[in-house]
């Protein structure tokens, strides 16, 4: 006999329960939603890193000032890393 599952709607999402007594399980929809939120946050942080690096590019005066240049390089590397992990 196949497991009988009933979707129980909660305020934050959907939990599935079954009659086998395993208890509530997070549905695939919630897992995909959490992944989407995580990727959106990574994208926002990458955009912030790139915006900061672009501002530091102007402050570096043609890459003649050390610390704005280092900050710019770190910002661009961080943005590229975050974009590649999305």
Secondary structure by P-SEA (a helix, b strand, c coil): ccbbbbbbbcccbbbbbccccccccccaaaaaaaaaaaaaaaaaaaaaaaaaaaaaaaacccccccaaaaaaaaaaaaaaaaaaac
